[in-house]
Amino acid sequence: MSGHSKWHNIAQKKGKTDAARANIFTKIGRELAVAVRQGGADPNFNPKLRDAIAKAKENNMPNDNIMRAIKKASGDSEGINYEEITYEGYGIGGTACIVEALTDNKNRTAGDVRHLFDKFGGSLGQPGCVSYMFKKKGVIIVPKDSITEDELMLHALDAGAEDILTEDEEMFEIRTAPSDFNQVRESLEKAGVKIVQSEVDMIPDTEIELDAAQQETLLKMIYKLEELDDVQNVYHNAIITINEDEE
């Protein structure tokens, strides 16, 4: 099926991202806390909490840590209240960038994000300046050595998936409407399909090409943004072709 798989980019950056984001459990803990406070501590009735729990497990967060974070958030009415904020702007070469954050201090986070955009040749813009270039989609990554394409199509499309991208040599990429994401993921899990990553993602309508030097600069900005405690996700519309370990 048509489309451009992002798994190559994910796989390239995973090692460096894992090292740069040593506090990933802290970040996921924030997501769990926000989900509990918004929709309660029962994942059966809280899709956002189900998403956060799935993300925690995919990142090998121990069950004890997950349950502790949920229990703390459900019983700590006077704890830190994190606010969800999205920043939009342009990276080097006109790359469209979206930064999602959970923060207890908007001024601090805005200053940190703006500084990094400026430092690496970009500029922070107004809300809505680039988000129209992206569509929100559920994305589920499945290794090709664990299931055949026909089997995966049978399970995924029956569960409500919109598309299955097959171009990558190692991974299938399943895309869903955000409203169908949980249903498709849980259906695949029940069928025993191996999932290496699942998330609601921002998929660019079109991608832009950068030269090698511009790609290196953009990647440096992304890594620095991801190192910020308040930043949860960074999305962009650049095609990355360089070996990121060399940047």
C-alpha positions as CSV (number, residue, x, y, z in Angstrom):
1,M,0.0,0.0,0.0
2,S,1.1,3.6,-0.6
3,G,2.9,5.8,1.8
4,H,6.3,6.5,3.3
5,S,7.4,4.3,6.3
6,K,9.0,6.2,9.1
7,W,10.4,3.1,10.8
8,H,13.8,3.7,9.1
9,N,14.1,7.0,10.9
10,I,12.9,5.6,14.2
11,A,15.3,2.7,14.0
12,Q,18.2,5.0,13.1
13,K,17.6,7.3,16.0
14,K,16.5,4.9,18.6
15,G,19.9,4.2,20.2
16,K,20.8,7.8,20.5
17,T,17.3,8.8,21.7
18,D,17.3,6.1,24.4
19,A,20.6,7.5,25.7
20,A,19.6,11.1,25.4
21,R,16.3,10.4,27.1
22,A,17.5,8.5,30.1
23,N,14.6,10.0,32.0
24,I,12.0,8.3,29.7
25,F,10.3,6.7,32.7
26,T,9.8,10.2,34.2
27,K,8.3,11.5,31.0
28,I,5.9,8.5,30.8
29,G,5.1,9.0,34.4
30,R,3.9,12.5,33.6
31,E,1.7,11.1,30.8
32,L,0.2,8.5,33.2
33,A,-0.5,11.2,35.8
34,V,-2.2,13.5,33.3
35,A,-4.2,10.7,31.9
36,V,-5.4,9.6,35.4
37,R,-6.3,13.2,36.4
38,Q,-8.2,13.7,33.2
39,G,-10.1,10.4,32.9
40,G,-9.7,8.4,36.1
41,A,-7.5,5.5,37.1
42,D,-9.4,2.7,35.3
43,P,-7.9,2.0,31.9
44,N,-11.0,0.2,30.8
45,F,-12.8,3.5,30.8
46,N,-9.9,5.8,30.0
47,P,-8.4,5.4,26.5
48,K,-5.7,8.0,27.2
49,L,-4.5,6.0,30.2
50,R,-4.5,2.8,28.1
51,D,-2.3,4.5,25.5
52,A,0.1,5.7,28.2
53,I,0.3,2.2,29.8
54,A,1.0,0.6,26.4
55,K,3.7,3.2,25.8
56,A,5.2,2.4,29.2
57,K,5.3,-1.3,28.5
58,E,6.8,-0.8,25.0
59,N,9.6,1.2,26.7
60,N,10.1,-1.7,29.3
61,M,8.8,0.3,32.2
62,P,8.3,-2.2,35.1
63,N,4.7,-2.9,36.0
64,D,5.4,-1.8,39.6
65,N,6.5,1.6,38.3
66,I,3.4,1.9,36.2
67,M,1.0,1.0,39.0
68,R,2.8,3.2,41.5
69,A,2.5,6.2,39.1
70,I,-1.2,5.5,38.6
71,K,-1.9,5.1,42.3
72,K,0.1,8.3,43.1
73,A,-1.8,10.3,40.5
74,S,-5.2,9.0,41.6
75,G,-4.6,9.8,45.3
76,D,-2.5,13.0,45.1
77,S,-5.1,15.7,44.4
78,E,-2.6,18.4,45.4
79,G,0.3,17.1,43.4
80,I,2.0,18.9,40.4
81,N,-0.5,19.7,37.7
82,Y,1.0,19.4,34.3
83,E,-0.4,21.4,31.3
84,E,-0.4,20.1,27.8
85,I,1.2,22.6,25.4
86,T,2.0,22.3,21.7
87,Y,4.6,24.5,20.1
88,E,4.9,25.0,16.3
89,G,7.7,26.4,14.2
90,Y,10.3,26.0,11.5
91,G,13.6,24.2,11.7
92,I,16.5,24.7,9.3
93,G,15.6,24.7,5.6
94,G,12.0,25.5,6.3
95,T,11.3,22.2,8.0
96,A,7.9,22.1,9.7
97,C,8.2,21.1,13.4
98,I,5.7,20.4,16.2
99,V,6.8,20.0,19.8
100,E,4.4,18.5,22.4
101,A,5.1,19.2,26.0
102,L,3.8,18.6,29.5
103,T,4.8,21.4,31.8
104,D,4.2,22.9,35.2
105,N,5.9,26.2,34.1
106,K,4.9,27.5,30.6
107,N,7.3,30.4,30.7
108,R,10.3,28.1,31.4
109,T,9.3,25.6,28.7
110,A,8.5,28.2,26.0
111,G,11.9,29.9,26.7
112,D,13.8,26.6,26.5
113,V,12.0,25.5,23.2
114,R,12.5,28.9,21.6
115,H,16.2,29.0,22.5
116,L,16.8,25.7,20.8
117,F,14.9,26.7,17.6
118,D,16.9,29.9,17.5
119,K,20.2,28.1,18.2
120,F,19.8,25.6,15.3
121,G,18.7,28.0,12.6
122,G,14.9,27.8,13.1
123,S,12.2,29.9,14.5
124,L,9.3,29.3,16.8
125,G,6.0,30.3,15.2
126,Q,2.4,31.0,16.2
127,P,-0.1,28.2,17.0
128,G,-1.4,26.7,13.7
129,C,1.5,27.8,11.6
130,V,2.5,24.3,10.6
131,S,0.0,21.9,12.2
132,Y,-2.2,22.1,9.1
133,M,0.6,20.3,7.2
134,F,0.1,17.2,9.4
135,K,-2.6,14.6,10.1
136,K,-3.0,12.8,13.4
137,K,-2.9,9.1,12.9
138,G,-2.5,6.0,15.0
139,V,0.8,4.2,14.0
140,I,1.6,0.6,14.9
141,I,4.9,-0.9,14.0
142,V,5.1,-4.7,13.6
143,P,8.3,-6.7,12.6
144,K,8.1,-8.5,9.3
145,D,9.8,-11.6,10.6
146,S,6.9,-12.2,13.1
147,I,4.0,-12.4,10.7
148,T,3.2,-12.5,7.0
149,E,1.7,-9.6,5.1
150,D,-1.5,-11.5,4.4
151,E,-2.0,-12.5,8.0
152,L,-1.4,-9.0,9.2
153,M,-3.8,-7.5,6.7
154,L,-6.4,-10.0,7.8
155,H,-6.1,-9.0,11.4
156,A,-5.4,-5.2,11.0
157,L,-7.9,-4.3,8.3
158,D,-10.7,-6.4,10.0
159,A,-10.0,-4.5,13.2
160,G,-10.4,-1.1,11.4
161,A,-6.9,-0.1,10.2
162,E,-6.8,2.4,7.3
163,D,-3.5,1.4,5.7
164,I,-0.5,-0.9,5.9
165,L,2.8,0.3,4.6
166,T,5.1,-2.5,3.5
167,E,8.1,-0.7,1.8
168,D,10.5,-1.0,4.8
169,E,12.6,-4.1,4.7
170,E,12.2,-4.9,8.4
171,M,8.9,-3.5,9.6
172,F,5.2,-3.2,8.7
173,E,3.6,0.2,9.5
174,I,-0.1,0.1,10.3
175,R,-2.0,3.4,10.2
176,T,-5.4,4.0,11.8
177,A,-7.7,6.9,12.5
178,P,-7.0,8.1,16.1
179,S,-10.5,7.0,17.2
180,D,-9.7,3.4,16.0
181,F,-6.1,3.2,17.4
182,N,-6.9,1.4,20.6
183,Q,-9.3,-1.0,19.0
184,V,-6.7,-2.0,16.3
185,R,-3.8,-2.3,18.7
186,E,-5.8,-4.3,21.2
187,S,-7.1,-6.6,18.5
188,L,-3.6,-7.3,17.3
189,E,-2.4,-7.9,20.8
190,K,-5.2,-10.4,21.4
191,A,-4.2,-12.2,18.1
192,G,-0.6,-12.5,19.4
193,V,0.9,-10.1,16.9
194,K,4.2,-8.7,18.1
195,I,4.1,-4.9,18.4
196,V,7.4,-3.0,18.8
197,Q,5.9,0.5,18.9
198,S,2.5,2.1,18.9
199,E,1.5,5.7,19.3
200,V,-0.8,8.4,18.0
201,D,1.5,10.3,15.7
202,M,1.5,13.4,13.6
203,I,2.1,12.4,10.0
204,P,3.2,15.1,7.5
205,D,1.1,15.4,4.3
206,T,4.3,16.1,2.3
207,E,8.0,15.8,3.2
208,I,10.9,18.1,2.3
209,E,14.4,17.3,1.3
210,L,17.4,18.8,3.1
211,D,21.1,18.5,2.3
212,A,23.3,16.5,4.6
213,A,24.5,19.5,6.7
214,Q,20.9,20.7,7.2
215,Q,19.9,17.2,8.3
216,E,22.6,17.1,10.8
217,T,21.6,20.5,12.2
218,L,17.9,19.4,12.4
219,L,18.8,16.2,14.2
220,K,20.9,18.1,16.7
221,M,17.9,20.3,17.4
222,I,15.5,17.4,17.8
223,Y,17.9,15.6,20.2
224,K,18.3,18.7,22.3
225,L,14.5,19.2,22.4
226,E,14.0,15.6,23.5
227,E,16.5,16.1,26.3
228,L,14.2,18.7,27.9
229,D,12.3,17.2,30.8
230,D,9.1,19.0,29.6
231,V,9.1,17.8,26.0
232,Q,7.2,14.6,25.2
233,N,7.3,14.4,21.4
234,V,8.9,16.1,18.5
235,Y,7.5,15.8,14.9
236,H,8.9,17.1,11.6
237,N,8.4,16.7,7.9
238,A,12.0,16.3,6.7
239,I,13.3,13.2,4.9
240,I,16.3,11.9,6.9
241,T,18.8,10.0,4.7
242,I,22.1,10.3,6.6
243,N,23.3,7.9,9.2
244,E,22.3,9.6,12.3
245,D,25.1,8.1,14.4
246,E,27.5,10.1,12.3
247,E,25.9,13.5,12.9
